[in-house]
Amino acid sequence: MPTTKKIHLKILFSIFLLSAFFSCDPKKQEQTTTHKNPNEITLISVSHIGGTLGEYRIIKATKDSVFAEKGATAKHIHKEWSSAINTDTWKQLVSSVKTSDLDRIKSSPSQQSVDGIDETFQIRTPKKAHFYVNSFADTAHYRQLQLLKEQLDKILPKEYKEYQ
C-alpha cells in the first residue's frame, strides 16, 4: 500500500477515534445539569493515540466507574476493562486536580502526523469541559495532570497501566 494511503488512513482513523472519544452522551449531559457545584469534576478521560501501528489507550473515569480500552489497529487487537469505584477512590483520584488552574494549562501541536502518539486529557465539570493535547510540554502547569495519570494507574489492572 502506498505511503500516502497509509497516512490518510491514519488521519481518518484518528479523526474517527477522537470524535467518538469527545462525543457527548445525552444522559450524561442531563446528569451534569443537576450538579450543585459548578467546579465539581464529573468526568476524567486520558488517551494515548497514534504511532506506527495505530496504538491506543483510553481511560474514562466518573465518580462511580472506570473504563479502559487499549489496542492496535494494524494488528486488530482490542481489549476492554471496566469496574465500579467507590467514593473514596474517586476523591483520591480528583484530589490532584485544581479546577481553578485548569484554564492555565496549554496544549501543544499533535504529533500523530509524524507517527507520534498524542496524549489527550478531558476533564469535565458542570460549568466547562477542558481538553488538552500533549500538554506535557507545559512544564509549569502539567504537574497536576501527571499526578492524575499516576492516580489512574493505581486503580487500573496491570495490562492497562501506562508503564508496564
LOKEKOL-252966 format. One record per residue: residue in one letter; y, z, x of N, C-alpha, C in turn. Coordinates in steps of 0.05 Angstrom, whole numbers, padded with zeros to 5 digits, always signed. Each point is the difference from the previous one (the first is absolute). Layout:
% LOKEKOL-252966
AYZXYZXYZX/...
//
This chain:
% LOKEKOL-252966
M-00024+00000+00017+00024+00000-00017+00025+00000+00018/P+00019-00017-00005+00024-00001+00016+00015+00027+00000/T+00014+00005+00021+00015+00025+00003+00021+00004-00022/T+00013-00022-00008+00021+00003-00020-00012+00009-00027/K-00024-00010-00006-00013+00009-00025-00006+00030+00001/K-00009+00010+00023-00006+00028+00003+00025+00017-00004/I+00022-00009+00012+00024+00015-00003+00009+00001-00029/H-00002-00023-00014+00007-00001-00028-00018+00018-00017/L-00025+00000+00006-00019+00018-00014+00007+00029+00005/K+00007+00007+00024+00007+00028+00007+00025+00008-00015/I+00020-00018+00000+00025+00007-00015-00006+00003-00029/L-00015-00019-00012-00006+00001-00028-00016+00026-00007/F-00019+00007+00016-00016+00024-00004+00018+00025+00002/S+00018+00000+00020+00018+00023+00004+00018+00003-00024/I+00011-00022-00010+00017+00002-00024-00015+00010-00024/F-00025-00010-00003-00017+00010-00022-00005+00030+00002/L-00008+00009+00024-00006+00028+00003+00025+00018-00004/L+00022-00009+00011+00025+00016-00003+00009+00001-00029/S-00002-00023-00014+00009+00000-00028-00019+00018-00017/A-00026+00000+00006-00018+00018-00015+00006+00029+00008/F+00006+00004+00025+00006+00027+00010+00025+00012-00013/F+00020-00017-00004+00025+00010-00010+00003-00002-00031/S-00020-00011-00013+00003-00003-00029+00000+00027-00013/C+00013+00001-00023+00004+00025-00014-00018+00002-00024/D-00015+00021-00003-00016+00004-00023+00017+00013-00022/P+00001-00012-00024+00017+00010-00022-00006+00029-00006/K-00025+00009+00001-00006+00027-00006+00012+00019+00020/K+00000-00008+00026+00013+00017+00021+00030+00001-00004/Q+00011-00023-00009+00029-00001-00005+00007+00020-00023/E-00017+00001-00020+00005+00018-00023-00002+00029+00010/Q-00019+00006+00017-00003+00027+00011+00024+00008+00017/T+00010-00019+00015+00022+00005+00018+00025+00009-00015/T+00004-00011-00024+00024+00006-00015-00001+00028-00012/T-00023+00013+00000-00002+00027-00012+00004+00022+00020/H+00003-00007+00026+00005+00021+00020+00028+00012-00002/K+00001+00026+00005+00026+00013-00002+00016-00001+00027/N-00014+00001+00022+00013-00001+00026+00002-00029+00010/P+00024-00012+00002+00002-00028+00009-00008-00004+00029/N-00002+00020+00016-00008-00002+00028-00029+00007+00005/E-00015+00006-00021-00028+00007+00004-00016-00025+00007/I-00016+00001+00020-00016-00023+00009-00023-00004-00020/T-00003-00024-00011-00021-00005-00019-00022-00018+00011/L+00006-00016+00021-00019-00018+00012+00006-00004+00030/I-00021+00000+00015+00002-00006+00029-00020-00022+00005/S+00008-00020+00014-00018-00022+00007+00006-00008+00029/V-00021-00004+00015+00002-00009+00028-00020-00023+00003/S+00009-00022+00013-00018-00022+00004+00004-00011+00028/H-00021-00011+00010+00000-00015+00025-00014-00027-00007/I+00016-00022+00002-00010-00026-00009+00007-00020+00021/G-00020-00017+00008+00006-00022+00018-00021-00002+00021/G+00006-00014+00022-00018-00004+00022-00015-00026-00003/T-00015-00007+00021-00013-00026+00001-00022-00003-00021/L-00013+00022-00008-00021-00001-00020+00009+00007-00028/G+00025+00004-00004+00010+00008-00026-00008+00028-00007/E+00001+00019+00019-00008+00027-00005+00020+00014-00018/Y-00009+00019-00015+00018+00016-00017-00012+00028-00004/R+00019+00019-00004-00007+00028-00006+00023+00009-00018/I-00007+00008-00024+00020+00008-00020-00008+00027-00011/I+00019+00019+00000-00005+00027-00010+00022+00006-00020/K-00009+00009-00024+00019+00008-00020-00007+00028-00009/A+00021+00017-00003-00005+00027-00008+00021+00008-00021/T-00010+00014-00020+00017+00012-00021-00007+00029+00000/K+00014+00015-00017-00005+00029+00000-00028+00008-00009/D-00015-00018-00011-00027+00008-00009-00023-00017+00013/S+00007-00021+00015-00022-00016+00011+00009-00015+00025/V-00020-00009+00015+00006-00017+00024-00020-00023-00001/F+00009-00023+00007-00016-00025+00000+00004-00014+00026/A-00022-00009+00012+00002-00015+00025-00018-00024-00001/E+00009-00021+00013-00016-00024+00002+00006-00013+00028/K-00020-00014+00010+00003-00013+00025-00019-00024+00002/G+00007-00018+00018-00017-00023+00003+00011-00020+00019/A-00014-00023+00001+00009-00023+00016-00007-00025-00016/T+00020-00015-00007-00005-00024-00017-00016-00021+00014/A+00003-00004+00026-00015-00020+00014-00030+00006+00001/K-00007+00025-00001-00028+00008+00001-00010+00007-00028/H+00017-00002-00020-00008+00006-00028-00010+00029-00002/I+00014+00019+00012-00006+00028+00000+00020+00014-00018/H-00009+00017-00018+00018+00016-00017-00014+00026-00007/K+00013+00022+00004-00010+00026-00007+00021+00016-00015/E-00008+00016-00019+00019+00017-00015-00011+00028-00001/W+00019+00019-00003-00007+00028-00003+00022+00013-00016/S-00007+00019-00017+00020+00015-00015-00010+00028-00005/S+00019+00018-00004-00007+00028-00004+00023+00014-00014/A-00006+00020-00015+00020+00018-00012+00010+00018+00022/I+00026+00008-00002+00011+00020+00018+00012+00022-00016/N+00001+00024+00012+00012+00023-00015+00030+00002+00006/T+00013+00017-00014+00029+00004+00002+00008+00009+00028/D-00016+00018+00012+00007+00009+00027-00001-00022+00021/T-00020-00017-00003-00002-00023+00019+00023-00019-00003/W+00008-00005-00025+00024-00017-00006+00025+00012+00012/K+00004+00026-00004+00023+00013+00011+00001-00001+00031/Q-00023+00003+00012-00002-00002+00029+00007-00029+00009/L-00010-00019-00015+00004-00028+00007+00030-00007-00001/V+00014+00008-00021+00028-00008-00003+00019+00019+00015/S-00010+00021+00012+00017+00020+00013+00016-00011+00023/S-00010-00021+00013+00014-00011+00023+00022-00020-00008/V+00001-00007-00026+00019-00020-00009+00025+00013-00012/K+00023-00006+00011+00025+00009-00011+00013-00023-00015/T+00000+00001-00026+00009-00022-00016+00030-00006+00005/S+00015+00019+00008+00029-00004+00005+00004-00018+00025/D-00020-00001+00018+00002-00016+00024-00013-00027-00002/L-00013-00007-00022-00014-00025-00002+00018-00024+00002/D+00024+00001-00010+00018-00023+00002+00009-00006+00028/R-00004+00018+00019+00009-00004+00027-00021-00016+00017/I-00025-00001-00010-00021-00014+00015+00004-00030-00001/K-00002-00013+00023+00004-00029+00002-00026-00014+00003/S-00003-00023-00012-00023-00018+00003+00005-00019+00023/S-00021-00013+00010+00002-00020+00021-00013-00026-00010/P+00004-00022+00013-00012-00025-00009-00030+00000+00000/S-00012-00016-00017-00029-00003-00002-00011-00011+00026/Q-00024+00009+00007-00014-00010+00024-00023-00018-00007/Q-00005-00004-00026-00024-00015-00008+00002-00029+00009/S+00024-00011+00002+00002-00028+00008-00010-00006+00028/V-00003+00020+00016-00011-00003+00027-00026+00015+00003/D-00016+00001-00022-00026+00014-00001+00003+00029+00005/G+00022+00011-00007+00004+00029+00003-00008+00014-00026/I+00000+00026+00001-00007+00016-00023+00026+00014-00009/D+00006-00002-00026+00023+00013-00012-00008+00027-00011/E+00015+00020+00006-00003+00027-00012+00021+00003-00022/T-00010+00005-00024+00018+00001-00023-00003+00027-00014/F+00022+00013-00005+00001+00025-00015+00014-00005-00027/Q-00010+00014-00020+00013+00000-00026+00001+00029-00009/I+00023+00011-00006+00003+00027-00010+00016-00002-00026/R-00012+00009-00022+00014-00002-00025+00008+00028-00011/T+00023+00000-00011+00010+00024-00015+00009-00011-00027/P+00004+00017-00020+00010-00010-00025+00027-00014+00002/K+00014+00007+00020+00027-00011+00004+00000-00027+00015/K-00019-00004+00019+00001-00023+00017-00027-00006+00013/A-00005-00025+00007-00023-00008+00015+00010-00008+00028/H-00012+00012+00021+00008-00005+00027-00022-00017+00013/F+00007-00022+00013-00018-00018+00014+00008-00003+00029/Y-00019+00002+00018+00005-00002+00028-00021-00018+00013/V+00009-00019+00017-00019-00017+00015+00006+00004+00029/N-00021+00007+00015+00002+00004+00029+00023+00019+00008/S+00002+00022-00014+00022+00018+00005-00004+00017+00025/F-00023-00003+00013-00005+00015+00025+00020-00007+00022/A+00014-00023-00003+00021-00007+00019+00024+00018-00003/D+00003+00013-00023+00023+00018-00005-00008+00028+00010/T+00001+00004+00026-00009+00024+00013+00015+00025-00009/A+00025-00004-00010+00016+00023-00008-00010+00012-00027/H-00012-00017-00017-00007+00010-00027-00030-00003-00007/Y-00015-00012+00018-00028-00006-00006-00018+00025-00001/R+00008+00022+00013-00017+00023+00003-00013+00010-00026/Q+00016+00001-00022-00012+00010-00025-00021-00019-00011/L+00003-00026+00005-00021-00018-00009-00025+00003+00017/Q+00003+00005+00026-00022+00005+00018-00015+00025-00009/L+00014+00021-00007-00013+00024-00010-00014-00005-00026/L+00011-00017-00017-00013-00007-00025-00026-00014+00005/K-00001-00019+00019-00025-00013+00007-00021+00019+00010/E+00009+00019+00017-00018+00020+00010-00012+00018-00022/Q+00017+00007-00020-00010+00016-00023-00020-00017-00016/L+00006-00025-00004-00019-00018-00015-00027-00002+00014/D+00001-00003+00026-00025-00002+00016-00017+00025-00003/K+00012+00023-00005-00015+00025-00003-00017+00000-00025/I+00008-00015-00021-00015+00001-00025-00018-00024-00004/L+00001-00019+00019-00016-00024-00003-00027+00003+00015/P-00021-00014-00010-00025+00000+00015+00004-00015+00027/K-00017+00006+00018+00003-00010+00028+00004-00030+00001/E-00015-00016-00015+00002-00029+00002+00027-00012-00011/Y+00016+00017-00013+00026-00010-00010+00024+00012+00016/K-00006+00016+00020+00021+00012+00016+00013-00022+00018/E+00025+00004+00007+00014-00019+00016-00013-00004+00027/Y-00006+00022+00014-00012-00002+00026-00028+00013-00001/Q-00020-00016+00003-00027+00010-00002-00012+00007+00027/
//
